[in-house]
Amino acid sequence: MSLLGDHESAEDGILHGNDCQRVDQYGFEQPDDLNHEIYEEMMSEYLTLLSRRSVKWSRLLKENTKVEKNLKVKRYVRKGVPNEYRALIWMAASGAQQHLQMNHGYYDSLLRGRHDHHLEQTIRTDLHRTFPDNIHFRDSSQLCLQTALFNVLLAYGHHNKDIGYCQGMNFIAGYLLIITKDEEKSFWLMDALLGRILPDYYTTAMLGLKTDQEVLGELVKVKVPGVWQAMTQHNVMWTLVVSRWFLCLYIDILPMETVLRIWDCLFYEGSKILFRVALTLIRHHQNLIQQAQNLPDICERFKLITRGEFVEDCHAFIQNIFTEPGSLSMATITKLRETCRDRIQAQESGC
């Protein structure tokens, strides 16, 4: 269910009504303290890079009727997916396209079916809290995404009754709609993320989320021991400083373009990308974190390390996440997950 007519593009109608302030191509207002000169210079260089990547992607997709996972495509994804191909690559890489094709009409059937009143009310409560700084989520917008957001979340809540709806899912669905401009594609990408890539993140117990926070702690203990010692010394739990990183998949934590580049890799390579990003942020700023004097100081420094030029230069940052943390295999993460999950379950059961 596309939200755009044939004559419209994703960037059409970015400024309208009273929304005359500067916004980026996704509809987000630029912060007041943004250095526009530096930002525009950086984006000019980045758009030139994306233009070159677009030519390469165009050739690749013409040569291959189906996007298959191989070393060449993996390299292309890591170097950046141009926006015009992003929805296509996300759908193919995550398996969402296959699920959509195998379940023709399923999304519409979920919306036509009987709805849970409590689920509806819970979702509606969060609609106006979703990206208030994005003009596409305002009632005054010509392309208001609030109805589409409600539909995707409602359909997913009925599709996956074990999850239903919880806070954080609205931002993920909103991001997907901004990129795909299509409800059904956004629904199946949600299914890929919450059902396969990040299982148990959004269930009532949030066992998957708790486990991965502990896994990050174990990885930091080995790869950045000074930070692990500082966290232990000041009795700081990992959930206090990184829960939103994982729960929101870095939305509203890192700049938009950087998050999109992370998601390119997340849909293609899976959840280990979340650890690579976290380890890169922590390792690159380990001296700053280790200088903290107490718990509030550490929390503040974890906010600081998600800002500035290091994360704004999205292309360089993505290159860093594959070099700075060193080797990180899925086998290592799987083994740590088993250990941490058992430990958490034992603690919660009082054993």
N, C-alpha and C positions, 0 to 999 in steps of 0.2 A: 504494500500500500504506500505508494510514493506520495510525498507531501508537496511535490513540485510539479507544475505543469510542464509540458514539453518545451515551452518557450522560456522557462525560467532556469536560472542556475543557482547554486548554493549561495553565491555571493550577492545575488540580486536583492535589492530592498534592504541593505544594511542600515541605511540612514532614512528615517521617515518619521512623520509626526513631530514630536518634541525631542526626539533622540538625535540631537545634532552634535553631540560630543564625539570625540574620536573613538572609534571602535575598530577592532581588528576584523579580519575576513570571516571570523566565526561568530561575530556579534558581541564579543566581550568588550566592555569599556576599558580603555587603557588607564592605568592608575595615574593619579595626579603627580606622583613623584618620578614618573618615567622620564628618563633622558631621551627625548624623541630623536635627537641627532644621532646618538650612539645606537639606539634601537633600529632606526631606519637604515643606518649604514650596515649593521649586522644582518638585517632582513634582506637588504639588497644583495649582499654576498650569498646569503642562504638561498634566495629565490633563483639566483644564477645557477647555483649548484643543483637545485631541484629541477631546473629547466634541462640541464644535461642529463639528470637521472630520468626525467620524463621520456626523453628520446630513447634511452636504453630500455626502459620498461615497455615502451610502445613496440619496439622491435621484438622484445622477448615475448610479449603477449600475442603478437601477430604470428610468431613462429610456433607457438604452442596454444592449441585450442583449450587446453586444461592446465591450470596452475598446479604443478606437482612439487613436492618437497624434495629439493636436492641442494647441493652445495652452492650452485650458481644463484638460485632463488634466495637462499639463506643470506648470501653475500649481498644481494640486491636489497633485501629487506633491511639489513643492518646499515646500509648506506643511505636509506631513506626511500619511503614510498610517496610519490607525488600525490597530492590530495585527490586528483581526478581518478586515481586507481586504488585509493585507500580502502573503500568499502569492498571493492572486488577482491582485493588481496586478503583482507580480514576474513571475509566470508569463506574464501577458498581454503586459506591456511588453517582456520579453526575448525573446519568441518561443518560450519553453519550452513553453507550453501547446499551441501549434500542433505542435511536434515530438512531444509526448506523444501527441496525438490521431492523428498520422500514423503512429505506431509503436506501436500498441496491442499489449501483451504483450512488447515488446522487452526491457524492464527485467527482467522475470521470466525470460525466456529466457537472459539473461546470467548470472543467478544459478544457473540449472539446468545450464548448460554446464560443460565441463571447465575446471578452474581451474589457473592457474599457481602452483605451490607457493611459489616465491620471492616472488611478488607477495603471496600470502596472508601469509607470514611477515613481510614488510616492513610491511604494514599493521597486523598484530597487535602488532608492536613499539611502534607509536605510539598504540594505543588508550588505554592507561592514562595517557598523557601529555596526552591531550586534555581540556582544561578540568577539571583536578583540583579547581578551586574551584566547580564546578557540580554540584549534587546529582543531576541527571538523568544524569550520566555515571558514577555510582558503582554498583557491583554491588548495593548495598543498596537502590537506588531502586526504587519500584514501577513507574516508567516509565523503566527503564534504556535509554539510547539507544546503548549500546556496540554491540549486535548490529546495530542499524539503521545505525550509522556504518560498521561493517565491511562490511555489504552494499552500501551506496552507493559506498564507495571501491573495493571489489572489482569491482563492476559497471562503474564508470567506468574502472578500470584495463584491463579487457578491451575496453571500448567504444573507448577511445582508447589504442591500444598505443604510439603515439609518446610519450605522457606516462607511461602506467602509473600509478605513484604516486611522489610526492616529498613531503618534509616541508613543511608549510604547508597542504596540501590537506585534512588532517584537521580543521583548525580551520574552514576554509570549509564543509566538509560538515557539521560539528557545528553551526555557526550556522544553516545552512539547515534542519537537522532541528529545532532549537529553535523556529524560526518556523513551518515547514510542518507539523511532526509527521507527515510523510509521506515515505516512502523514495523513491517514484517521482518525486514532484515535486522533491525535493531533487536527485535524479540529473539530471533535465533542466535544473534551474537551474545545476548544476555544469557541464553541457554548454554552456549559454549563456555562462557566465562564462569558462571555460577555453578553449572552442572558438571563440567569436565576439567577446566583449567584450575579453578579454585574451589574444589568441593569442601563443604562444611564451613565456609567462611561466614555465611549469612544465616545459618540455622540458629535456633534458639540458644543452643549451648555454645555456638561459635567455636567449636573445638578445632576446626582447621585453622582459623585465625590465631587462636591462642598457641597452637602448636608451632605455626610458622614464626611467630614472634620469639618463641623459645629457641627455635632452630637458628634464627638470626643471632641470638645471644651466643649460641655454641660456635657459630662461624666467627663471630667477632673475637671470642676467646682465643681462637687459634690464629686468626689473621691480623687482628689489631688488639693484642693483649693489653696494651696500655689503656685503651678505652674500656675494655672489660673490667680492668682493675678499678678504674674511676667509678664505673657504674656500681660495682660491688661495694667499694669504700663508702659511697654516699647512699647506698641502699636504694638505688633507682631501679624500678621494675621496667622491663622493656616495653610492656604494654602502655606505660605512661608516655613514652616518647615516639613510638613507631606505630601504634595501633592504627592511626589515621592514614599513615603511609600505605599500609597493606589494605585496609578496609576500603579506602577510596581510590586505590590504585594510582596514587600520587595526584589525583585531581585536587585542585586548590592548594596543593603543596608545592608543586613545581610549575613553571610556565607552560602555557598551553602547547606550544610547539614541541617542547621537551616531552610532555606527557604523551603526545601523539606518537612521537618516535619510540617511546617506551612501549606503547601499546602495539605498534607495528611488530616489535620483537616478541611481545607477550603472546599475541595471537599465533605467531609462527613457532616460537620456541618453548612456550609454556611458562609456568610459574617461577622457574629459577631466575627469570629476568628481574623479578621483584627483589630478590636477594642481591643480585649484581648491582642494582641501583642503590640499595641501602648500604651495601658494603663500600661502594665507591664514595658516597656522601660521607660516611663515617671515617673511612681510611684517609681520604683527602684532607679532612679537617680534624684529624686525630689530636694534633697539638692544641687546637682551640678547645676541644672537649675535655682533654686531660687537665687543662688549667682551671676548670670549674671548681668552685669552692664548696658547693653544697647542692642539694637536690634541685631547688628552683633555678640555680645557675646552669645546671646541666640541661634542664628542660628548655631554657631560653636559648642555649647554644645549639640545641637540636633544631630549633626554629631558624636560627641564623644560617645554618649550613644548607638550607634549602633555598637561599636567596643569592642574588649576585650573578656576576658574569660567568662563573663556573657552570651554573645550571641554565643560564639564559642562552648560551651558545650551544644549542641543542645538538648540532652535528658533532662537535668536539666532545660533548658530554657522552653521547652514545658510544663514541670510539673509546672513551675512558672506561665505560662499564665492562668492556670486554678485555681490558688490559690491567686496570688498577687492582681489582680483587684477586687476580691470579686465577688458577684453575678452579673450576667449580662444576663438578659433574652432577647429573640428575641422580646418579646412584648414591652419591654422598648425601644429597638432600633427602632422598627417600629413607636412607638408614637413620639419619638424624631425626626425621619425622617420626619414625617408629619409636625411637627412644623417648623423645619428648612427649609424644602422645600418651605413651604408657605412664610416664611420670605425672602428667597432668591428671589423667584419669584416676591414678592411685591417690593423688592429693585430694581430688574432689570427692572421692568415695570415702575419704578418711582413713585409708589403709596406711 
